[in-house]
Amino acid sequence: MAIVGGYRRGKKESSDVDIILSHRDESQTMNMINDLVVSLEQAHLITHTLSLWNKNSERGQLPLAWRGEGARRGSGFDTLDKAMVVWQDKKKAGDDAPHRRVDIIISPWKTVGCALLGWSGGTTFERDLRRYCKQEKGLKFDSSGIRRRSDGTWVDFESHYTASDEGPGHDGRCPQPAPDMDTAERRVFEGLGLTWRDPTERCTG
């Protein structure tokens, strides 16, 4: 789990809370958002579900190929499963407890570094990152992964291959996923040829 958005960048105040959940076993994140929202409703921790998106689970959590500049845009800026809810914990203050906007994002482990990077912001940093990927690398970046603009295929910067695995077909070996979220995000920076920037250095408005 990671709290992202302005909190991760060190902002003292924020209009909402963004939380990313993931698991190394991707069967655990399949349809997790539906089960989680039901559980939170039953626990009386959320009063309203403003939006619920589970298209990622519906397609088996496979990275979605990019369809080009002319493709019809969907809902939101990525295709991850997510819920936007209103949270209220009444344990201490009862009905007077404040309501808080919480965005819950579920990412498959294979692209959790992109999710962490994309949902941490800030706005100008993310805009410049997308422009760099497009103009310098020929890539399409969003929080659900990186794809080649030439053919739409997914690019995996987050898995690790040893020297003996490199080359055509990687010798038939399976890629080794990142051991943790922080490593996955750092590998995205490295794969894009960028110097690592701590989230506190991304407060660009």
Short mmCIF file of the C-alpha atoms (twelve columns), coordinates in Angstrom:
data_MODEL
# 
_entry.id   MODEL 
# 
loop_
_atom_site.group_PDB 
_atom_site.id 
_atom_site.type_symbol 
_atom_site.label_atom_id 
_atom_site.label_alt_id 
_atom_site.label_comp_id 
_atom_site.label_asym_id 
_atom_site.label_seq_id 
_atom_site.Cartn_x 
_atom_site.Cartn_y 
_atom_site.Cartn_z 
_atom_site.pdbx_PDB_model_num 
ATOM 1   C CA . MET A 1   0.000   0.000   0.000   1 
ATOM 2   C CA . ALA A 2   1.140   3.552   -0.695  1 
ATOM 3   C CA . ILE A 3   -0.470  6.916   0.000   1 
ATOM 4   C CA . VAL A 4   0.283   9.015   -3.058  1 
ATOM 5   C CA . GLY A 5   -0.816  12.399  -4.399  1 
ATOM 6   C CA . GLY A 6   0.077   15.525  -2.475  1 
ATOM 7   C CA . TYR A 7   0.696   13.583  0.742   1 
ATOM 8   C CA . ARG A 8   3.566   11.666  -0.840  1 
ATOM 9   C CA . ARG A 9   5.028   14.911  -2.152  1 
ATOM 10  C CA . GLY A 10  5.023   16.342  1.370   1 
ATOM 11  C CA . LYS A 11  2.138   18.800  1.050   1 
ATOM 12  C CA . LYS A 12  0.750   19.915  4.402   1 
ATOM 13  C CA . GLU A 13  -2.822  20.194  3.124   1 
ATOM 14  C CA . SER A 14  -4.751  18.205  0.548   1 
ATOM 15  C CA . SER A 15  -8.282  18.124  -0.811  1 
ATOM 16  C CA . ASP A 16  -8.376  14.321  -0.872  1 
ATOM 17  C CA . VAL A 17  -6.368  11.190  -0.111  1 
ATOM 18  C CA . ASP A 18  -5.119  8.888   -2.884  1 
ATOM 19  C CA . ILE A 19  -4.221  5.310   -1.951  1 
ATOM 20  C CA . ILE A 20  -2.659  2.653   -4.187  1 
ATOM 21  C CA . LEU A 21  -3.100  -1.002  -3.278  1 
ATOM 22  C CA . SER A 22  -1.279  -3.853  -4.982  1 
ATOM 23  C CA . HIS A 23  -0.046  -7.404  -4.370  1 
ATOM 24  C CA . ARG A 24  2.728   -9.529  -5.839  1 
ATOM 25  C CA . ASP A 25  0.153   -12.272 -6.436  1 
ATOM 26  C CA . GLU A 26  -2.026  -10.678 -9.104  1 
ATOM 27  C CA . SER A 27  -4.901  -13.040 -8.376  1 
ATOM 28  C CA . GLN A 28  -5.297  -10.989 -5.189  1 
ATOM 29  C CA . THR A 29  -5.903  -7.739  -7.081  1 
ATOM 30  C CA . MET A 30  -8.377  -9.246  -9.544  1 
ATOM 31  C CA . ASN A 31  -11.785 -7.716  -8.686  1 
ATOM 32  C CA . MET A 32  -10.349 -6.475  -5.385  1 
ATOM 33  C CA . ILE A 33  -11.966 -3.062  -5.785  1 
ATOM 34  C CA . ASN A 34  -15.493 -4.481  -5.781  1 
ATOM 35  C CA . ASP A 35  -14.896 -6.614  -2.695  1 
ATOM 36  C CA . LEU A 36  -13.128 -3.775  -0.892  1 
ATOM 37  C CA . VAL A 37  -15.913 -1.249  -1.471  1 
ATOM 38  C CA . VAL A 38  -18.539 -3.717  -0.249  1 
ATOM 39  C CA . SER A 39  -16.458 -4.433  2.850   1 
ATOM 40  C CA . LEU A 40  -16.003 -0.725  3.630   1 
ATOM 41  C CA . GLU A 41  -19.716 -0.073  3.159   1 
ATOM 42  C CA . GLN A 42  -20.599 -2.915  5.511   1 
ATOM 43  C CA . ALA A 43  -18.155 -1.511  8.068   1 
ATOM 44  C CA . HIS A 44  -19.884 1.898   7.721   1 
ATOM 45  C CA . LEU A 45  -16.591 3.572   6.821   1 
ATOM 46  C CA . ILE A 46  -17.755 5.068   3.528   1 
ATOM 47  C CA . THR A 47  -20.969 6.996   3.085   1 
ATOM 48  C CA . HIS A 48  -20.948 7.382   -0.700  1 
ATOM 49  C CA . THR A 49  -19.293 5.686   -3.665  1 
ATOM 50  C CA . LEU A 50  -18.916 8.445   -6.241  1 
ATOM 51  C CA . SER A 51  -17.324 6.316   -8.949  1 
ATOM 52  C CA . LEU A 52  -16.379 2.661   -9.381  1 
ATOM 53  C CA . TRP A 53  -14.188 1.468   -12.252 1 
ATOM 54  C CA . ASN A 54  -13.193 -2.177  -12.747 1 
ATOM 55  C CA . LYS A 55  -12.335 -2.390  -16.452 1 
ATOM 56  C CA . ASN A 56  -8.815  -3.578  -15.647 1 
ATOM 57  C CA . SER A 57  -10.125 -6.707  -13.924 1 
ATOM 58  C CA . GLU A 58  -12.640 -7.258  -16.696 1 
ATOM 59  C CA . ARG A 59  -9.803  -7.651  -19.202 1 
ATOM 60  C CA . GLY A 60  -7.775  -9.919  -16.907 1 
ATOM 61  C CA . GLN A 61  -5.436  -7.151  -15.663 1 
ATOM 62  C CA . LEU A 62  -3.479  -7.267  -18.920 1 
ATOM 63  C CA . PRO A 63  -1.786  -4.004  -19.951 1 
ATOM 64  C CA . LEU A 64  -4.004  -2.307  -22.510 1 
ATOM 65  C CA . ALA A 65  -2.423  -1.666  -25.895 1 
ATOM 66  C CA . TRP A 66  -2.410  1.986   -26.921 1 
ATOM 67  C CA . ARG A 67  -4.713  2.655   -29.872 1 
ATOM 68  C CA . GLY A 68  -3.195  5.873   -31.170 1 
ATOM 69  C CA . GLU A 69  -3.863  9.606   -31.066 1 
ATOM 70  C CA . GLY A 70  -7.284  9.320   -32.686 1 
ATOM 71  C CA . ALA A 71  -8.645  6.705   -30.292 1 
ATOM 72  C CA . ARG A 72  -11.705 7.585   -28.261 1 
ATOM 73  C CA . ARG A 73  -10.741 8.504   -24.726 1 
ATOM 74  C CA . GLY A 74  -12.273 6.537   -21.896 1 
ATOM 75  C CA . SER A 75  -13.154 7.512   -18.354 1 
ATOM 76  C CA . GLY A 76  -10.267 8.898   -16.329 1 
ATOM 77  C CA . PHE A 77  -6.605  9.165   -17.245 1 
ATOM 78  C CA . ASP A 78  -5.665  5.505   -16.815 1 
ATOM 79  C CA . THR A 79  -7.381  2.138   -16.977 1 
ATOM 80  C CA . LEU A 80  -6.691  0.911   -13.446 1 
ATOM 81  C CA . ASP A 81  -9.469  -0.359  -11.206 1 
ATOM 82  C CA . LYS A 82  -10.425 2.431   -8.825  1 
ATOM 83  C CA . ALA A 83  -13.116 3.745   -6.503  1 
ATOM 84  C CA . MET A 84  -13.717 7.346   -5.519  1 
ATOM 85  C CA . VAL A 85  -15.503 7.361   -2.193  1 
ATOM 86  C CA . VAL A 86  -16.498 9.568   0.721   1 
ATOM 87  C CA . TRP A 87  -14.937 8.295   3.941   1 
ATOM 88  C CA . GLN A 88  -16.311 8.914   7.431   1 
ATOM 89  C CA . ASP A 89  -15.012 7.202   10.563  1 
ATOM 90  C CA . LYS A 90  -17.637 7.667   13.278  1 
ATOM 91  C CA . LYS A 91  -15.825 5.782   16.035  1 
ATOM 92  C CA . LYS A 92  -14.682 8.910   17.880  1 
ATOM 93  C CA . ALA A 93  -16.955 11.744  16.757  1 
ATOM 94  C CA . GLY A 94  -20.094 9.930   15.606  1 
ATOM 95  C CA . ASP A 95  -22.132 11.740  12.956  1 
ATOM 96  C CA . ASP A 96  -19.989 14.850  13.492  1 
ATOM 97  C CA . ALA A 97  -16.901 13.073  12.137  1 
ATOM 98  C CA . PRO A 98  -15.588 14.827  9.018   1 
ATOM 99  C CA . HIS A 99  -16.266 13.445  5.573   1 
ATOM 100 C CA . ARG A 100 -13.148 12.958  3.458   1 
ATOM 101 C CA . ARG A 101 -12.681 12.252  -0.242  1 
ATOM 102 C CA . VAL A 102 -10.621 9.105   -0.758  1 
ATOM 103 C CA . ASP A 103 -9.517  7.645   -4.089  1 
ATOM 104 C CA . ILE A 104 -8.611  3.947   -3.924  1 
ATOM 105 C CA . ILE A 105 -6.547  2.677   -6.848  1 
ATOM 106 C CA . ILE A 106 -5.775  -0.998  -7.481  1 
ATOM 107 C CA . SER A 107 -2.706  -1.752  -9.592  1 
ATOM 108 C CA . PRO A 108 -1.410  -5.101  -10.832 1 
ATOM 109 C CA . TRP A 109 2.118   -5.625  -9.542  1 
ATOM 110 C CA . LYS A 110 3.568   -5.685  -13.073 1 
ATOM 111 C CA . THR A 111 2.807   -1.960  -13.509 1 
ATOM 112 C CA . VAL A 112 2.765   -0.721  -9.907  1 
ATOM 113 C CA . GLY A 113 5.801   1.512   -10.519 1 
ATOM 114 C CA . CYS A 114 3.884   3.396   -13.210 1 
ATOM 115 C CA . ALA A 115 0.887   3.668   -10.887 1 
ATOM 116 C CA . LEU A 116 3.051   5.089   -8.111  1 
ATOM 117 C CA . LEU A 117 4.726   7.547   -10.477 1 
ATOM 118 C CA . GLY A 118 1.539   8.615   -12.229 1 
ATOM 119 C CA . TRP A 119 -0.562  9.119   -9.108  1 
ATOM 120 C CA . SER A 120 2.104   11.002  -7.133  1 
ATOM 121 C CA . GLY A 121 1.985   14.134  -9.317  1 
ATOM 122 C CA . GLY A 122 2.336   17.102  -9.389  1 
ATOM 123 C CA . THR A 123 0.438   18.247  -12.434 1 
ATOM 124 C CA . THR A 124 3.249   19.979  -14.331 1 
ATOM 125 C CA . PHE A 125 5.724   17.203  -13.532 1 
ATOM 126 C CA . GLU A 126 3.308   14.613  -14.948 1 
ATOM 127 C CA . ARG A 127 2.603   16.725  -18.035 1 
ATOM 128 C CA . ASP A 128 6.313   17.149  -18.719 1 
ATOM 129 C CA . LEU A 129 6.906   13.434  -18.145 1 
ATOM 130 C CA . ARG A 130 4.288   12.508  -20.735 1 
ATOM 131 C CA . ARG A 131 5.701   15.030  -23.195 1 
ATOM 132 C CA . TYR A 132 9.216   13.643  -22.689 1 
ATOM 133 C CA . CYS A 133 8.011   10.076  -23.238 1 
ATOM 134 C CA . LYS A 134 6.239   11.100  -26.436 1 
ATOM 135 C CA . GLN A 135 8.829   13.384  -27.990 1 
ATOM 136 C CA . GLU A 136 12.084  11.794  -26.827 1 
ATOM 137 C CA . LYS A 137 11.215  8.112   -26.440 1 
ATOM 138 C CA . GLY A 138 8.256   7.483   -28.722 1 
ATOM 139 C CA . LEU A 139 6.307   6.112   -25.767 1 
ATOM 140 C CA . LYS A 140 2.874   6.641   -24.226 1 
ATOM 141 C CA . PHE A 141 2.934   6.868   -20.422 1 
ATOM 142 C CA . ASP A 142 0.071   6.758   -17.967 1 
ATOM 143 C CA . SER A 143 -0.504  5.244   -14.537 1 
ATOM 144 C CA . SER A 144 -1.501  1.883   -15.999 1 
ATOM 145 C CA . GLY A 145 1.716   1.340   -17.961 1 
ATOM 146 C CA . ILE A 146 4.000   2.364   -20.811 1 
ATOM 147 C CA . ARG A 147 3.312   1.525   -24.449 1 
ATOM 148 C CA . ARG A 148 5.142   2.074   -27.719 1 
ATOM 149 C CA . ARG A 149 3.501   4.654   -29.925 1 
ATOM 150 C CA . SER A 150 4.708   2.807   -33.021 1 
ATOM 151 C CA . ASP A 151 2.651   -0.339  -32.447 1 
ATOM 152 C CA . GLY A 152 0.842   0.128   -29.105 1 
ATOM 153 C CA . THR A 153 2.624   -2.734  -27.338 1 
ATOM 154 C CA . TRP A 154 3.339   -2.673  -23.618 1 
ATOM 155 C CA . VAL A 155 6.901   -1.909  -22.483 1 
ATOM 156 C CA . ASP A 156 8.005   -3.577  -19.242 1 
ATOM 157 C CA . PHE A 157 10.599  -1.460  -17.445 1 
ATOM 158 C CA . GLU A 158 9.723   -2.794  -13.999 1 
ATOM 159 C CA . SER A 159 10.816  -6.424  -14.263 1 
ATOM 160 C CA . HIS A 160 14.473  -7.350  -13.939 1 
ATOM 161 C CA . TYR A 161 16.471  -9.545  -16.302 1 
ATOM 162 C CA . THR A 162 19.954  -10.783 -15.428 1 
ATOM 163 C CA . ALA A 163 22.719  -10.482 -18.025 1 
ATOM 164 C CA . SER A 164 22.201  -14.089 -19.111 1 
ATOM 165 C CA . ASP A 165 18.513  -13.365 -19.720 1 
ATOM 166 C CA . GLU A 166 19.050  -10.474 -22.088 1 
ATOM 167 C CA . GLY A 167 18.647  -10.830 -25.806 1 
ATOM 168 C CA . PRO A 168 15.948  -12.272 -28.048 1 
ATOM 169 C CA . GLY A 169 13.322  -14.037 -25.999 1 
ATOM 170 C CA . HIS A 170 15.371  -13.465 -22.822 1 
ATOM 171 C CA . ASP A 171 16.496  -17.116 -23.181 1 
ATOM 172 C CA . GLY A 172 12.924  -18.133 -22.515 1 
ATOM 173 C CA . ARG A 173 13.155  -17.146 -18.851 1 
ATOM 174 C CA . CYS A 174 10.455  -15.333 -16.953 1 
ATOM 175 C CA . PRO A 175 11.101  -11.730 -15.884 1 
ATOM 176 C CA . GLN A 176 11.604  -11.159 -12.174 1 
ATOM 177 C CA . PRO A 177 9.167   -8.554  -10.806 1 
ATOM 178 C CA . ALA A 178 10.304  -5.712  -8.597  1 
ATOM 179 C CA . PRO A 179 10.628  -6.657  -4.906  1 
ATOM 180 C CA . ASP A 180 8.753   -3.559  -3.721  1 
ATOM 181 C CA . MET A 181 6.891   -0.496  -4.987  1 
ATOM 182 C CA . ASP A 182 9.802   1.892   -4.539  1 
ATOM 183 C CA . THR A 183 12.109  -0.283  -6.634  1 
ATOM 184 C CA . ALA A 184 9.451   -0.597  -9.339  1 
ATOM 185 C CA . GLU A 185 9.111   3.187   -9.581  1 
ATOM 186 C CA . ARG A 186 12.881  3.674   -9.683  1 
ATOM 187 C CA . ARG A 187 13.111  1.167   -12.531 1 
ATOM 188 C CA . VAL A 188 10.605  3.222   -14.523 1 
ATOM 189 C CA . PHE A 189 12.840  6.290   -14.148 1 
ATOM 190 C CA . GLU A 190 15.861  4.217   -15.186 1 
ATOM 191 C CA . GLY A 191 14.067  2.655   -18.152 1 
ATOM 192 C CA . LEU A 192 13.077  6.103   -19.391 1 
ATOM 193 C CA . GLY A 193 16.646  7.362   -19.043 1 
ATOM 194 C CA . LEU A 194 15.715  9.815   -16.295 1 
ATOM 195 C CA . THR A 195 17.465  10.746  -13.062 1 
ATOM 196 C CA . TRP A 196 15.517  9.680   -9.986  1 
ATOM 197 C CA . ARG A 197 13.518  12.459  -8.355  1 
ATOM 198 C CA . ASP A 198 12.204  12.069  -4.843  1 
ATOM 199 C CA . PRO A 199 8.447   12.751  -4.634  1 
ATOM 200 C CA . THR A 200 9.161   15.890  -2.596  1 
ATOM 201 C CA . GLU A 201 10.976  17.268  -5.667  1 
ATOM 202 C CA . ARG A 202 7.878   16.860  -7.849  1 
ATOM 203 C CA . CYS A 203 5.756   19.632  -6.300  1 
ATOM 204 C CA . THR A 204 5.267   21.479  -9.563  1 
ATOM 205 C CA . GLY A 205 1.650   22.575  -9.164  1 
# 
